[in-house]
Amino acid sequence: MLEGVEFTEGTEREDFVGFKVRPKIIVYPKDENDVVKVVNYARETKTPIVVWGAGTSLSGHLMCEGCILLDVSKYMNKILEINDIDWYARVQPGVNLEFLNKKLMEKGFFFPPDPASFFLCTVGGATANSSGGMRGVKYGTFRDWILALKVVLPNGKIVKVGEPLRKNRGGYDLVHLFVGSEGTLGIITEIWLRITPLPKRKVYTILAYMNSLEDTAETIVELRRKRILPEISEYMDVDVIKALNKHLNANLKESEGGAFIISIEDDYLTEIKEILKGREFIITEEEEAERIYSIRAQAAIALRAESKYMFVEDIVVPVSKLIEAIRKLKEIERKYRIRMPVIAHIGDGNLHPNIMLDDISLAEKIFEEVARIAIELGGSISGEHGIGFQKAKLLAEQIVSHNGEEVLRIMKGIKDLIDPYGIMNPNKYVELAYNTWEKK
């Protein structure tokens, strides 16, 4: 069944946070036809398939034992088209996101979503996860920029969903069913991304040293009140700054209140200066602005060197509840006497508490308490890192609490309809959430 398809015996891999992937075989498809062969083989042998892009997942998306690991990064990594009239790029799933943006910039365009792993991750992985990033406060996540997809379904058939058009009312929105589905419904083989021209207006990046995380949250609320929409609105607490200085020579001031990074068009510069009055800040552009952006993108890498175990949380709360959420996070930190440095896409209420542990036995308890802050405040347990294996139980709690049990049943029904064979990244995401809830 796998005649002509390149594969090797499975060797153990780890994702970014150390979740184990123990495949039976690793397959390196050269094209869509190879993917179809692998899916047909998996269906007939009842072998699960997990797709590997760059392994940058954070919530146990890739965990498997005895699966087929489909590595799309080796061959299916081409930019197929950049259309500068209809403003889209068509790519294969293994394309590196940073490489894509470099090619787009050569033509005067860019693709805004920018997960912190942009220099490592693949477009396919970020699409399957609906990843976000620092520009999310203005531009949204991958979900907002995918126009169309080609997908190999579990039955071996190839479908194209969506159109490379800004407007399209042709049927149910199947594109956004697959975006963020975490490999549980099919294998993405081509992606049509909406692209946009590089901005012409001058943008400044301001690095401000704050009095506290609460102070930063209050500043965000003030920006909202004044109807100011930044390009980037980020926060790093003092523990993050210390790790960056130690491991990446960031040369940042170790202010007790941490650092607030905001990129803003020149129209708003006067208002921002007024809002930040009384705080130390510097205004940067071009190379120095890019350096600050790069430092923020590498914050999780610096923190990972600080403890034996690190769990990167990813909760979202309404901006109006930011201050309350932050206070609750500090209570957890004190309660368990742990370090929990916070990185945040704070402008859209997306907080990343990094749970730092030497004793892993506490991990699940702390992790669940952090996630329940979001559920209780009307937020979400994940803004961009996804659900995978790690957050399935909490996903069930969120959906049932906010939307009702019937919505969870509908989601499980979609999984069963498209993948009745149970081969697409099984026992994770919606499937595991539903099964966990049913056992209660």
TACOR-V863850 format. One record per residue. N is the residue number from 0. RES is the residue in three letters. PSI is psi in whole degrees, -180 to 180 (* if undefined). Layout:
n-><N | N>
res-><RES | RES>
psi-><PSI | PSI>
//
This chain:
n-><0 | 1 | 2 | 3 | 4 | 5 | 6 | 7 | 8 | 9 | 10 | 11 | 12 | 13 | 14 | 15 | 16 | 17 | 18 | 19 | 20 | 21 | 22 | 23 | 24 | 25 | 26 | 27 | 28 | 29 | 30 | 31 | 32 | 33 | 34 | 35 | 36 | 37 | 38 | 39 | 40 | 41 | 42 | 43 | 44 | 45 | 46 | 47 | 48 | 49 | 50 | 51 | 52 | 53 | 54 | 55 | 56 | 57 | 58 | 59 | 60 | 61 | 62 | 63 | 64 | 65 | 66 | 67 | 68 | 69 | 70 | 71 | 72 | 73 | 74 | 75 | 76 | 77 | 78 | 79 | 80 | 81 | 82 | 83 | 84 | 85 | 86 | 87 | 88 | 89 | 90 | 91 | 92 | 93 | 94 | 95 | 96 | 97 | 98 | 99 | 100 | 101 | 102 | 103 | 104 | 105 | 106 | 107 | 108 | 109 | 110 | 111 | 112 | 113 | 114 | 115 | 116 | 117 | 118 | 119 | 120 | 121 | 122 | 123 | 124 | 125 | 126 | 127 | 128 | 129 | 130 | 131 | 132 | 133 | 134 | 135 | 136 | 137 | 138 | 139 | 140 | 141 | 142 | 143 | 144 | 145 | 146 | 147 | 148 | 149 | 150 | 151 | 152 | 153 | 154 | 155 | 156 | 157 | 158 | 159 | 160 | 161 | 162 | 163 | 164 | 165 | 166 | 167 | 168 | 169 | 170 | 171 | 172 | 173 | 174 | 175 | 176 | 177 | 178 | 179 | 180 | 181 | 182 | 183 | 184 | 185 | 186 | 187 | 188 | 189 | 190 | 191 | 192 | 193 | 194 | 195 | 196 | 197 | 198 | 199 | 200 | 201 | 202 | 203 | 204 | 205 | 206 | 207 | 208 | 209 | 210 | 211 | 212 | 213 | 214 | 215 | 216 | 217 | 218 | 219 | 220 | 221 | 222 | 223 | 224 | 225 | 226 | 227 | 228 | 229 | 230 | 231 | 232 | 233 | 234 | 235 | 236 | 237 | 238 | 239 | 240 | 241 | 242 | 243 | 244 | 245 | 246 | 247 | 248 | 249 | 250 | 251 | 252 | 253 | 254 | 255 | 256 | 257 | 258 | 259 | 260 | 261 | 262 | 263 | 264 | 265 | 266 | 267 | 268 | 269 | 270 | 271 | 272 | 273 | 274 | 275 | 276 | 277 | 278 | 279 | 280 | 281 | 282 | 283 | 284 | 285 | 286 | 287 | 288 | 289 | 290 | 291 | 292 | 293 | 294 | 295 | 296 | 297 | 298 | 299 | 300 | 301 | 302 | 303 | 304 | 305 | 306 | 307 | 308 | 309 | 310 | 311 | 312 | 313 | 314 | 315 | 316 | 317 | 318 | 319 | 320 | 321 | 322 | 323 | 324 | 325 | 326 | 327 | 328 | 329 | 330 | 331 | 332 | 333 | 334 | 335 | 336 | 337 | 338 | 339 | 340 | 341 | 342 | 343 | 344 | 345 | 346 | 347 | 348 | 349 | 350 | 351 | 352 | 353 | 354 | 355 | 356 | 357 | 358 | 359 | 360 | 361 | 362 | 363 | 364 | 365 | 366 | 367 | 368 | 369 | 370 | 371 | 372 | 373 | 374 | 375 | 376 | 377 | 378 | 379 | 380 | 381 | 382 | 383 | 384 | 385 | 386 | 387 | 388 | 389 | 390 | 391 | 392 | 393 | 394 | 395 | 396 | 397 | 398 | 399 | 400 | 401 | 402 | 403 | 404 | 405 | 406 | 407 | 408 | 409 | 410 | 411 | 412 | 413 | 414 | 415 | 416 | 417 | 418 | 419 | 420 | 421 | 422 | 423 | 424 | 425 | 426 | 427 | 428 | 429 | 430 | 431 | 432 | 433 | 434 | 435 | 436 | 437 | 438 | 439>
res-><MET | LEU | GLU | GLY | VAL | GLU | PHE | THR | GLU | GLY | THR | GLU | ARG | GLU | ASP | PHE | VAL | GLY | PHE | LYS | VAL | ARG | PRO | LYS | ILE | ILE | VAL | TYR | PRO | LYS | ASP | GLU | ASN | ASP | VAL | VAL | LYS | VAL | VAL | ASN | TYR | ALA | ARG | GLU | THR | LYS | THR | PRO | ILE | VAL | VAL | TRP | GLY | ALA | GLY | THR | SER | LEU | SER | GLY | HIS | LEU | MET | CYS | GLU | GLY | CYS | ILE | LEU | LEU | ASP | VAL | SER | LYS | TYR | MET | ASN | LYS | ILE | LEU | GLU | ILE | ASN | ASP | ILE | ASP | TRP | TYR | ALA | ARG | VAL | GLN | PRO | GLY | VAL | ASN | LEU | GLU | PHE | LEU | ASN | LYS | LYS | LEU | MET | GLU | LYS | GLY | PHE | PHE | PHE | PRO | PRO | ASP | PRO | ALA | SER | PHE | PHE | LEU | CYS | THR | VAL | GLY | GLY | ALA | THR | ALA | ASN | SER | SER | GLY | GLY | MET | ARG | GLY | VAL | LYS | TYR | GLY | THR | PHE | ARG | ASP | TRP | ILE | LEU | ALA | LEU | LYS | VAL | VAL | LEU | PRO | ASN | GLY | LYS | ILE | VAL | LYS | VAL | GLY | GLU | PRO | LEU | ARG | LYS | ASN | ARG | GLY | GLY | TYR | ASP | LEU | VAL | HIS | LEU | PHE | VAL | GLY | SER | GLU | GLY | THR | LEU | GLY | ILE | ILE | THR | GLU | ILE | TRP | LEU | ARG | ILE | THR | PRO | LEU | PRO | LYS | ARG | LYS | VAL | TYR | THR | ILE | LEU | ALA | TYR | MET | ASN | SER | LEU | GLU | ASP | THR | ALA | GLU | THR | ILE | VAL | GLU | LEU | ARG | ARG | LYS | ARG | ILE | LEU | PRO | GLU | ILE | SER | GLU | TYR | MET | ASP | VAL | ASP | VAL | ILE | LYS | ALA | LEU | ASN | LYS | HIS | LEU | ASN | ALA | ASN | LEU | LYS | GLU | SER | GLU | GLY | GLY | ALA | PHE | ILE | ILE | SER | ILE | GLU | ASP | ASP | TYR | LEU | THR | GLU | ILE | LYS | GLU | ILE | LEU | LYS | GLY | ARG | GLU | PHE | ILE | ILE | THR | GLU | GLU | GLU | GLU | ALA | GLU | ARG | ILE | TYR | SER | ILE | ARG | ALA | GLN | ALA | ALA | ILE | ALA | LEU | ARG | ALA | GLU | SER | LYS | TYR | MET | PHE | VAL | GLU | ASP | ILE | VAL | VAL | PRO | VAL | SER | LYS | LEU | ILE | GLU | ALA | ILE | ARG | LYS | LEU | LYS | GLU | ILE | GLU | ARG | LYS | TYR | ARG | ILE | ARG | MET | PRO | VAL | ILE | ALA | HIS | ILE | GLY | ASP | GLY | ASN | LEU | HIS | PRO | ASN | ILE | MET | LEU | ASP | ASP | ILE | SER | LEU | ALA | GLU | LYS | ILE | PHE | GLU | GLU | VAL | ALA | ARG | ILE | ALA | ILE | GLU | LEU | GLY | GLY | SER | ILE | SER | GLY | GLU | HIS | GLY | ILE | GLY | PHE | GLN | LYS | ALA | LYS | LEU | LEU | ALA | GLU | GLN | ILE | VAL | SER | HIS | ASN | GLY | GLU | GLU | VAL | LEU | ARG | ILE | MET | LYS | GLY | ILE | LYS | ASP | LEU | ILE | ASP | PRO | TYR | GLY | ILE | MET | ASN | PRO | ASN | LYS | TYR | VAL | GLU | LEU | ALA | TYR | ASN | THR | TRP | GLU | LYS | LYS>
psi-><-30 | 24 | 129 | -3 | 132 | 127 | 161 | 165 | 149 | 137 | 146 | 138 | 164 | 146 | -171 | -37 | 4 | 6 | 139 | 141 | 114 | 81 | 157 | -47 | 156 | 124 | 140 | 84 | 140 | -23 | -177 | -35 | -38 | -40 | -43 | -44 | -43 | -43 | -43 | -41 | -44 | -41 | -43 | -29 | 1 | 44 | 128 | 150 | 132 | 133 | 133 | 126 | -72 | 0 | 25 | 10 | 156 | -2 | 24 | 28 | -32 | -2 | 131 | 159 | 114 | 23 | 173 | 121 | 116 | 102 | 106 | -2 | -22 | -45 | -37 | 63 | 36 | 145 | 116 | -29 | 138 | 111 | 109 | 7 | -49 | -5 | 59 | 160 | 137 | 123 | 161 | 162 | -23 | 5 | 132 | 135 | -40 | -43 | -43 | -47 | -33 | -42 | -38 | -41 | -31 | -24 | 9 | 18 | 171 | 164 | 111 | -44 | 132 | 73 | 153 | -24 | 21 | -30 | -10 | -39 | 163 | 156 | -38 | -45 | -42 | -31 | -47 | -26 | -9 | 58 | 161 | -123 | -171 | -30 | 3 | -31 | -31 | -39 | -11 | -161 | -176 | -37 | -31 | -4 | 7 | 125 | -40 | 160 | 150 | 135 | 136 | 118 | 165 | -22 | 1 | -3 | 149 | 130 | 150 | 126 | 141 | 179 | 150 | 61 | 148 | -31 | 131 | 112 | 34 | 81 | -173 | 152 | 82 | -23 | -49 | -3 | -40 | -34 | 122 | 6 | -4 | 35 | 15 | -6 | -22 | 178 | 118 | 127 | -21 | 148 | 130 | 114 | 135 | 132 | 163 | 150 | 148 | 139 | 143 | -27 | 150 | 133 | 132 | 145 | 125 | 129 | 112 | 136 | 121 | 165 | -30 | 169 | -37 | -38 | -41 | -43 | -41 | -35 | -40 | -45 | -40 | -41 | -43 | -45 | -34 | 6 | 38 | 124 | 103 | 163 | -42 | 142 | 94 | 158 | 143 | 128 | 178 | -34 | -38 | -44 | -44 | -42 | -41 | -42 | -41 | -45 | -22 | 12 | 51 | -26 | 48 | 153 | 133 | 66 | 136 | -29 | 0 | -169 | 138 | 127 | 125 | 129 | 131 | 145 | 153 | -23 | -31 | 1 | -44 | -43 | -39 | -43 | -40 | -43 | -36 | 8 | 136 | -3 | 151 | 129 | 156 | 146 | 126 | 165 | 168 | -120 | -44 | -37 | -41 | -37 | -44 | -42 | -45 | -41 | -47 | -39 | -26 | 9 | -43 | -34 | -42 | -43 | -35 | -26 | -3 | -17 | 167 | -43 | 141 | 130 | 118 | 106 | 165 | 76 | 154 | 134 | 156 | 141 | -34 | -16 | 10 | -48 | -43 | -42 | -43 | -42 | -40 | -36 | -42 | -36 | -42 | -43 | -45 | -41 | -44 | -1 | 52 | 170 | 133 | 69 | 143 | 126 | 144 | 140 | 72 | -23 | -25 | 22 | 17 | 108 | 138 | 83 | 129 | 108 | 113 | 121 | 146 | -26 | 105 | -14 | -23 | -11 | -52 | -42 | -47 | -44 | -45 | -38 | -39 | -48 | -36 | -19 | -45 | -45 | -46 | -31 | 11 | 24 | -153 | 148 | -11 | 129 | -28 | -18 | -17 | -174 | -52 | -136 | -38 | -38 | 13 | -46 | -41 | -31 | -44 | -44 | -43 | -49 | -46 | -40 | -44 | -30 | -24 | 157 | -34 | -35 | -40 | -39 | -40 | -45 | -43 | -37 | -37 | -44 | -47 | -35 | -47 | -35 | 67 | -14 | -15 | 36 | -14 | 102 | 60 | 166 | 38 | 175 | -131 | -42 | -50 | -36 | -47 | -47 | -38 | -43 | -41 | -30 | -12 | *>
//
